[in-house]
């Protein structure tokens, strides 16, 4: 989780440099399946709300500011100049949800940095899930969730159904 978030943070820093130098604009998309989808959702959160402190290698909360207002100041952010956070888009497939973990991370960062709260409802996450299985139902999901349930009985899948599957054999 730390490696994925660190990589995403450094990637965004490079994109911001290119944007300033070339006067172009980028959008950031994260995607993944199963564990990769879980990591994509975590990096969505860290990219939007946190930044990586170069000296200590720790993630710190980005402080919000109004447009055309100087950057907020705190003991941690004095002298730092970083541009607005990206609004990352995340599309995942059959991932375990990450709501509980992100709620814990949110509470941790809100405790240490009083003021504006991190809003998990503003995370742009879309999840596509096949029939419920042990992976995609083990945690609660954030964002928009689409369940894709197809009738595969004609393929003999009803013999492979588990108690976690909604696919039922047809009686016709």
C-alpha positions in Angstrom: 0.0 0.0 0.0 2.8 2.4 0.9 4.7 1.5 -2.3 1.7 2.1 -4.5 0.9 5.4 -2.8 4.5 6.6 -3.0 4.7 5.7 -6.7 1.4 7.5 -7.5 2.5 10.6 -5.5 5.8 10.8 -7.4 4.0 10.2 -10.7 1.7 13.2 -10.0 4.7 15.3 -9.0 6.3 14.6 -12.4 3.1 15.3 -14.2 2.8 18.7 -12.4 6.3 19.6 -13.5 5.5 18.7 -17.1 2.3 20.7 -17.0 4.1 23.8 -15.7 6.9 23.5 -18.3 4.9 22.5 -21.3 1.6 24.3 -20.5 -0.4 21.1 -20.9 -3.0 19.4 -18.8 -3.2 15.7 -17.6 -5.9 13.6 -15.9 -5.0 10.7 -13.6 -6.7 7.4 -13.9 -6.1 4.4 -11.6 -7.5 0.9 -12.5 -7.0 -2.6 -11.2 -8.6 -6.0 -10.6 -8.9 -7.6 -7.2 -5.9 -6.6 -5.1 -4.9 -4.2 -7.8 -8.3 -2.6 -7.6 -8.0 -2.2 -3.8 -4.6 -0.5 -4.3 -6.1 1.7 -7.0 -8.7 3.0 -4.5 -6.1 3.6 -1.8 -3.9 5.6 -4.3 -7.0 7.6 -5.3 -7.3 8.7 -1.7 -3.6 9.4 -1.2 -3.3 11.3 -4.5 -6.3 13.5 -3.8 -5.7 14.3 -0.1 -2.1 13.5 0.9 1.4 14.5 -0.2 4.7 12.8 0.4 7.2 14.7 2.6 10.5 14.3 0.8 12.7 14.5 3.9 10.9 12.1 6.2 9.2 9.9 3.6 5.8 10.3 5.4 2.4 11.1 4.0 0.9 14.4 5.2 -2.5 15.9 4.7 -2.8 18.5 2.0 -4.4 21.6 3.5 -7.3 23.1 1.4 -7.3 26.6 0.2 -9.6 28.9 -1.7 -8.8 29.7 -5.3 -6.4 32.7 -5.6 -5.6 32.4 -1.9 -2.0 31.7 -0.6 -1.3 28.2 0.5 -2.3 27.4 4.1 0.5 27.4 6.6 1.3 25.0 9.4 4.4 23.7 11.0 4.6 20.9 8.5 3.8 23.0 5.4 5.8 26.2 6.0 8.0 26.9 3.0 6.5 24.1 0.9 5.1 24.9 -2.5 2.9 22.3 -4.1 0.2 22.8 -6.6 -3.5 21.8 -6.3 -4.1 18.1 -5.9 -5.3 16.1 -8.8 -8.8 14.7 -9.0 -8.0 11.1 -9.8 -10.5 8.8 -11.5 -10.5 5.2 -10.4 -12.1 2.2 -12.2 -11.8 -1.2 -10.5 -13.0 -4.7 -11.2 -14.0 -7.3 -8.5 -11.9 -5.6 -5.8 -12.5 -6.0 -2.1 -14.0 -2.7 -0.8 -11.8 -0.3 1.1 -14.3 1.9 2.9 -13.3 0.8 6.4 -9.5 1.3 5.8 -10.1 4.7 4.2 -12.3 5.8 7.1 -9.5 4.9 9.5 -7.0 6.8 7.4 -9.3 9.8 7.3 -9.7 9.8 11.0 -6.0 9.5 11.5 -5.2 12.5 9.3 -8.1 14.6 10.6 -6.9 14.1 14.1 -3.4 15.3 13.4 -4.4 18.2 11.3 -7.4 20.1 12.6 -9.5 22.1 10.3 -11.2 20.9 7.1 -12.1 17.2 7.0 -11.3 14.8 4.2 -14.4 13.8 2.3 -14.6 10.2 1.1 -17.7 11.0 -0.9 -15.7 13.1 -3.3 -13.5 10.2 -4.3 -14.2 9.3 -7.9 -14.4 5.5 -7.7 -16.4 3.2 -9.9 -16.5 -0.5 -9.1 -17.7 -3.3 -11.4 -18.4 -6.6 -9.6 -19.3 -10.0 -11.0 -21.5 -12.3 -9.1 -20.7 -11.9 -5.3 -17.7 -13.9 -4.2 -15.4 -14.0 -1.2 -13.2 -11.3 -2.5 -15.6 -8.6 -3.7 -17.9 -8.9 -0.7 -15.4 -9.0 2.1 -15.5 -5.2 2.7 -17.8 -2.3 2.0 -17.3 -0.3 -1.2 -17.1 3.4 -1.8 -18.3 5.3 -4.9 -20.5 3.9 -7.6 -20.9 0.1 -7.7 -22.2 -1.9 -10.6 -23.1 -5.5 -10.2 -22.8 -7.5 -13.4 -24.8 -10.7 -13.1 -25.2 -12.7 -16.2 -27.1 -15.9 -16.7 -24.5 -18.5 -17.5 -26.6 -21.5 -16.9 -26.6 -22.5 -20.5 -22.8 -22.9 -20.1 -23.2 -25.4 -17.2 -22.0 -22.8 -14.6 -24.9 -23.7 -12.2 -22.9 -26.8 -11.2 -20.0 -24.6 -10.0 -22.2 -22.2 -7.9 -21.2 -21.5 -4.3 -23.2 -20.0 -1.5 -21.7 -16.6 -2.4 -23.0 -16.7 -6.0 -26.3 -15.4 -7.1 -26.3 -17.4 -10.3 -29.1 -20.0 -9.9 -29.8 -22.8 -12.4 -33.0 -22.1 -14.4 -35.9 -24.5 -14.2 -36.7 -24.2 -18.0 
